[in-house]
Amino acid sequence: MKNNHPLKPREIVEKLDRYIIGQDESKKSVAIAVRNRWRRQQVGGEMEKEIYPNNIIMIGPTGVGKTEVARRLSMIVDAPFVKMEATKFTEVGYIGRDVESMVRSLMDVSVKMVGSRKREEVREKAEELAERRILENFLPASTDEDVSETREKLRERLRQGVFEDRKIEIDLQKKERPFIEVLGAIGPEELNIGLQDALSSLMPKSKKKKFITVKEAREIFIKEESDKLIDREELIEEAKWKTENSGMIFIDEIDKIVSHGSLSGPDISRQGVQRDLLPLVEGTTVNTKYGPVNTDHILFISAGSFSSCSPADLIPELQGRFPIRVEFKDLTREDFRRILVEPDNSLVKQYKALFQAEGYQLEFTEEALDLIADYSVRVNETSENIGARRLQTVMNALLEDYLFEMPELSEKLIKINEMYVEEKLDKIVSDEDLSRYIL
């Protein structure tokens, strides 16, 4: 089983550029790390097992694109991806939550990804079987020629959508709520792997009859027939391979588990979490409900602002397992201006789509966009710097009145110019207390 997305590093960066402005060095590093995984798979033999991924530490303030780079990267190469906050594992003191849960979550994501693709592959056959079940509800199959002819006429009308809103009675499997829910409060990490599934499978499967529309029934039948057509063991085997060879785990706020030298209090908990993370990053086997998963070749990307510490403050063993350091730069006014309009999912494009949904056309002048970027930079400088996320608060404050009044507005073309931006935002931005409260 080999990876089927041999994108070149330059191609990966080009795709990232469609959603993330700037941070060229960071994009280059993650593109190389992903390409190296494909290269390893081409090596073959014993050497393939010896080539380990170059895990990455991303360093930079909030809102500059650290999470977005990792998330978009996983989507580009179709890799299972989970994001975890490192502080999550210090919530319950020294022992903390089970760090292996991130690998189990990654395997769950992989199973869903592979299952989704396999359902699409068998959808045509599943649709045919679902249609047959709906026709059975209308008129059971028979060798009688007249009945068969009537059935074919019903099939034709069904395909034309004539019966979409007609209600039929089907058997739905009831979702049982066994006593395991009582144990659910203590958290799945403390339960044996698969205990909930095992006990649930022992409960009797009961069904209930329900009247639903043909349209709803078709989707239920397609899902049921798809599941029957898919080889579950093959699905899990492929998902396991995908997790072990393509999986990506993003550990955010890793700087928050840096110890400051104290041997008591929260610092020992932070150092304990680092030591718990170490085996996963070094490579170990984690038991999941789908079977054991090896973490040797999972790509770990960690991120943090490191404003009051540095990666060198991590325990040496963990530092050694994150050999690649990439620094994310603060966003400039020009970056803010580009972020507003250039990405495929830019805020300007998003708001235009929202206005279009109501039948209105939204336009911005070039001067208005320049001023929005200026105000966003100013607010970040005078209050908490939240990076590009500031654009969202500024845009919402700017367009709030239109978003509220839009269904009743008679003018279908809404043009945002420099004067309107200044009128709406200048007072808020100039008043530092008001700015902190609203923006």
C-alpha positions in Angstrom: 0.0 0.0 0.0 1.6 3.2 -1.1 0.7 6.9 -0.9 -1.0 8.1 -4.0 -0.3 11.9 -3.8 3.3 12.5 -4.9 3.0 16.3 -4.9 6.3 18.1 -5.3 7.2 20.5 -2.5 6.7 23.5 -4.8 3.2 22.2 -5.6 2.4 21.8 -1.9 3.5 25.4 -1.2 1.4 26.7 -4.2 -1.7 25.0 -2.8 -1.0 26.5 0.7 -0.6 29.9 -0.9 -4.2 29.8 -1.9 -5.3 29.9 1.7 -2.4 31.3 3.7 -0.6 34.6 3.1 3.2 34.9 3.7 5.2 32.5 6.0 7.1 31.2 3.0 9.9 29.5 5.1 7.3 27.7 7.2 5.4 26.4 4.2 8.7 25.2 2.6 9.6 23.2 5.8 6.3 21.5 6.1 6.2 20.7 2.3 9.6 19.1 2.6 8.5 17.0 5.6 5.5 15.7 3.7 7.4 15.0 0.5 10.0 13.1 2.6 7.3 10.7 3.8 6.4 9.8 0.2 10.2 9.4 -0.6 10.5 7.0 2.3 7.8 4.8 1.0 9.6 4.6 -2.4 12.9 3.4 -0.7 11.5 0.0 0.3 13.2 -2.8 2.2 14.7 -2.4 5.7 15.9 1.2 5.1 12.2 2.3 4.7 11.7 1.5 8.4 14.8 3.3 9.4 13.8 6.7 7.9 11.8 8.6 10.5 9.8 11.8 9.9 11.3 15.2 10.7 8.9 16.5 13.3 8.4 20.2 13.4 8.1 23.0 16.1 6.3 26.1 14.9 7.2 29.2 16.8 5.2 32.4 16.5 2.5 34.6 18.1 -1.2 33.7 17.8 -3.1 34.3 14.7 -0.2 34.1 12.2 -1.3 30.8 10.6 0.4 28.0 12.5 -2.7 25.8 12.9 -4.0 26.7 9.5 -0.8 25.6 7.8 -0.9 22.2 9.4 -4.6 21.8 8.9 -4.5 22.8 5.2 -1.5 20.6 4.7 -3.4 17.5 5.9 -6.3 18.4 3.5 -3.9 18.9 0.5 -2.3 15.4 1.0 -5.5 13.7 2.2 -3.9 12.7 5.5 -5.7 11.9 8.8 -5.2 14.9 11.1 -6.0 15.7 14.8 -5.3 18.8 16.8 -4.7 18.7 20.5 -3.8 21.3 23.1 -0.8 20.3 25.2 -2.4 21.9 28.2 -5.3 19.4 28.0 -3.1 16.8 29.5 -2.3 18.9 32.6 -5.9 19.4 33.5 -6.1 16.6 36.1 -2.7 17.1 37.8 0.5 15.2 37.3 -0.9 12.1 35.7 -3.1 14.2 33.5 -5.3 12.7 30.7 -4.1 9.8 28.7 -1.7 11.3 26.0 -2.3 8.1 23.9 -5.8 9.4 23.3 -4.5 11.6 20.5 -3.4 8.5 18.5 -6.8 6.8 19.1 -8.5 10.0 17.8 -6.2 9.9 14.8 -7.2 6.3 14.1 -10.9 7.3 14.4 -10.4 10.1 11.9 -8.6 7.7 9.5 -11.4 5.1 9.7 -14.0 7.8 8.9 -11.9 9.1 6.0 -11.4 5.6 4.4 -15.0 4.6 5.1 -16.3 7.8 3.4 -14.2 7.1 0.3 -15.2 3.4 0.2 -18.9 4.4 0.5 -18.5 6.6 -2.5 -17.0 3.8 -4.4 -19.9 1.5 -3.8 -22.6 4.2 -3.9 -23.9 3.3 -7.3 -24.5 -0.3 -6.3 -25.9 0.8 -2.9 -28.4 3.2 -4.7 -29.6 0.3 -6.8 -30.2 -1.9 -3.8 -31.9 1.0 -1.9 -34.2 1.5 -4.9 -35.1 -2.2 -4.8 -36.0 -1.9 -1.1 -38.2 1.1 -1.7 -40.0 -0.8 -4.5 -40.4 -3.8 -2.2 -42.3 -1.4 0.1 -44.5 -0.3 -2.7 -45.1 -3.6 -4.3 -43.3 -6.9 -3.4 -41.5 -8.7 -6.2 -43.5 -11.4 -8.0 -43.2 -13.7 -11.0 -46.6 -12.5 -12.2 -46.2 -10.6 -15.5 -48.7 -7.9 -14.7 -47.1 -7.3 -11.3 -43.7 -7.1 -12.8 -44.9 -4.6 -15.4 -46.5 -2.4 -12.7 -43.3 -2.6 -10.7 -41.3 -1.3 -13.7 -43.7 1.6 -14.1 -43.3 2.4 -10.4 -39.5 2.2 -10.8 -39.6 4.7 -13.6 -41.8 7.1 -11.6 -39.5 6.7 -8.6 -36.5 7.7 -10.7 -38.4 10.7 -11.9 -38.9 11.9 -8.3 -42.7 11.5 -8.2 -42.7 9.7 -4.9 -40.1 11.8 -3.0 -42.6 13.2 -0.5 -44.6 10.0 -0.1 -44.3 8.4 3.3 -43.5 4.7 3.7 -43.1 2.5 6.8 -39.7 1.1 7.4 -37.9 -0.7 10.3 -35.3 1.5 12.0 -32.8 0.1 14.5 -33.4 1.6 17.9 -30.4 3.2 19.5 -30.1 1.5 22.9 -28.7 3.3 25.9 -27.2 0.6 28.0 -25.8 0.9 31.5 -22.4 1.7 30.1 -23.5 5.4 30.0 -23.2 5.4 33.8 -19.5 4.6 33.4 -19.2 7.2 30.6 -18.7 10.0 33.1 -15.3 8.7 34.2 -14.0 9.1 30.6 -13.1 6.6 27.9 -9.4 6.8 28.7 -9.9 5.0 32.0 -12.0 2.3 30.5 -10.5 -0.8 28.8 -10.2 -0.3 25.0 -13.3 -1.3 23.3 -15.2 -2.0 26.5 -18.1 0.2 25.5 -18.4 -1.3 22.0 -18.1 -4.8 23.5 -20.9 -4.3 26.1 -23.1 -2.5 23.6 -22.8 -5.4 21.2 -24.2 -7.7 23.9 -27.4 -5.7 24.2 -30.3 -7.0 22.1 -30.8 -5.2 18.8 -34.4 -4.0 18.7 -36.2 -2.3 15.8 -39.0 0.1 15.6 -41.4 0.9 12.8 -41.5 4.5 11.5 -43.2 6.4 8.7 -40.7 8.6 6.8 -40.6 10.1 3.3 -39.1 8.1 0.4 -36.3 10.8 0.1 -35.3 10.1 3.8 -35.7 6.3 3.4 -33.4 6.3 0.4 -30.5 7.9 2.3 -31.0 5.4 5.2 -31.1 2.5 2.8 -28.0 3.7 0.9 -26.0 3.9 4.1 -27.1 0.5 5.3 -26.4 -1.2 1.9 -23.0 0.6 1.6 -22.0 -0.8 5.0 -23.0 -4.3 3.8 -20.9 -3.9 0.6 -17.8 -2.7 2.4 -15.3 -5.2 3.8 -14.9 -4.0 7.4 -11.6 -5.7 7.9 -10.1 -4.3 4.7 -11.3 -0.8 5.7 -9.6 -1.0 9.1 -6.4 -2.4 7.6 -6.3 0.5 5.1 -7.1 3.1 7.8 -4.4 1.7 10.1 -1.8 2.0 7.3 -3.0 5.5 6.5 -2.7 6.5 10.2 0.8 5.0 10.6 2.3 6.3 7.4 0.3 9.5 6.6 -1.1 10.5 10.0 -0.4 14.0 11.3 -0.8 15.1 15.0 -0.7 18.8 15.7 0.1 19.6 19.4 -0.7 23.2 20.1 0.4 25.4 23.0 3.5 23.1 23.6 5.2 26.1 25.2 2.6 25.9 28.0 4.1 22.6 29.2 7.7 24.0 29.5 9.0 23.7 33.0 10.5 26.7 34.6 12.8 24.8 36.9 10.6 24.2 39.9 10.4 20.8 41.4 6.9 21.2 42.8 3.5 22.6 41.9 2.4 22.8 38.3 5.9 22.6 36.8 6.3 19.0 37.7 3.0 18.3 36.0 4.2 20.1 32.8 7.5 18.1 32.8 5.4 14.9 33.4 3.4 15.6 30.3 6.6 16.1 28.3 7.8 12.7 29.4 4.4 11.2 28.6 4.6 12.6 25.1 8.1 11.4 24.5 7.3 7.7 23.8 4.6 8.7 21.3 7.0 10.9 19.4 9.9 8.5 19.6 7.7 5.7 18.4 5.6 3.2 20.3 2.6 1.0 19.9 -0.8 2.3 21.1 -3.8 0.0 21.6 -7.0 1.3 20.0 -10.4 -0.3 19.5 -9.3 -1.1 15.9 -6.1 -2.9 17.0 -2.5 -1.8 17.8 -1.2 1.3 16.0 2.5 2.1 15.7 3.5 5.8 15.9 7.1 5.5 14.4 6.2 7.3 11.2 3.3 9.6 12.3 4.3 13.3 11.7 4.1 15.4 14.9 3.9 19.1 14.4 3.9 21.2 17.6 3.3 24.9 18.0 3.6 27.7 20.5 4.3 31.4 20.9 7.3 30.8 23.2 7.0 34.4 24.4 8.4 33.6 27.9 10.5 30.6 27.0 12.2 28.9 24.1 12.2 25.4 22.5 15.5 24.9 24.3 13.6 24.8 27.6 11.9 21.6 26.6 13.4 18.4 28.0 16.4 17.4 25.9 14.9 14.1 24.8 11.8 15.9 23.4 13.8 18.6 21.7 15.7 15.9 19.8 12.5 14.5 18.4 11.5 17.9 16.9 14.6 18.7 14.8 12.9 21.2 12.5 12.2 24.7 13.9 10.2 27.2 11.9 9.5 30.7 12.9 6.3 32.4 11.9 6.7 36.2 11.4 4.4 38.9 12.7 1.9 40.0 10.1 2.5 43.4 8.5 -0.1 45.8 7.2 0.5 44.6 3.7 -0.2 41.0 4.9 -3.5 42.0 6.5 -4.5 43.7 3.2 -3.7 40.6 1.2 -5.4 38.3 3.7 -8.6 40.3 3.3 -8.9 39.5 -0.4 -6.4 37.0 -1.8 -7.0 33.5 -0.2 -9.7 31.3 -1.7 -11.6 31.6 1.7 -10.8 35.3 2.3 -13.1 37.3 4.6 -14.2 39.6 1.7 -15.2 36.5 -0.3 -17.0 35.0 2.7 -19.0 38.1 3.4 -19.9 38.6 -0.3 -21.3 35.0 -0.3 -23.3 35.8 2.9 -24.8 38.9 1.2 -25.4 37.0 -2.0 -27.5 34.5 0.0 -29.9 37.3 0.8 -29.9 38.6 -2.8 -27.5 41.5 -2.3 -24.3 42.5 -3.9 -21.4 43.6 -1.6 -18.5 45.6 -3.0 -15.4 47.2 -1.3 -13.3 50.1 -2.7 -9.6 49.7 -2.7 -9.3 52.6 -0.2 -11.8 50.9 2.1 -9.8 47.7 2.2 -6.6 49.6 2.9 -8.3 51.3 5.9 -9.7 48.1 7.3 -6.1 46.6 7.2 -4.8 49.8 8.9 -7.4 49.7 11.7 -6.8 46.0 12.3 -3.0 46.6 12.7 -3.7 49.5 15.0 -6.0 47.5 17.3 -3.5 44.7 17.5 -0.8 47.2 18.5 -2.8 48.9 21.2 -4.5 45.8 22.7 -3.9 42.1 22.7 -2.2 41.0 19.4 -4.4 38.2 18.0 -3.0 38.3 14.5 -5.2 37.8 11.5 -8.1 36.9 13.7 -8.5 40.7 14.3 -9.8 41.1 10.8 -12.8 39.0 11.7 -13.8 41.3 14.7 -13.2 44.5 12.6 -15.2 43.2 9.6 -18.1 42.1 11.9 -18.2 45.6 13.6 -18.1 47.2 10.1 -20.9 45.2 8.5 -23.0 44.6 11.6 -25.8 47.1 10.7 -26.1 45.7 7.2 -26.2 42.1 8.4 -29.1 43.0 10.7 -31.1 45.2 8.3 -30.3 43.4 5.0 -33.5 41.5 4.5 -35.5 44.7 4.4 -33.1 47.0 2.5 -34.4 48.2 -0.9 -30.9 48.9 -2.4 -29.5 45.7 -3.7 -25.9 47.0 -4.3 -24.0 47.7 -1.1 -20.8 49.5 -1.6 -18.3 50.0 1.3 -16.1 53.0 0.8 -13.4 54.7 2.8 -15.8 57.2 4.3 -18.1 54.5 5.6 -15.2 52.5 7.1 -14.0 55.7 8.9 -17.4 56.5 10.1 -18.0 53.1 11.6 -14.6 52.3 13.0 -12.7 55.5 13.8 -14.4 56.2 17.1 -14.1 52.6 18.3 -10.4 52.3 17.3 -9.4 55.7 18.7 -11.0 55.0 22.1 -8.7 52.4 23.6 -11.2 51.3 26.2 -14.0 51.0 23.7 -11.7 49.2 21.3 -10.8 46.6 23.9 -14.5 46.0 24.6 -15.8 45.8 21.1 -12.8 44.7 19.0 
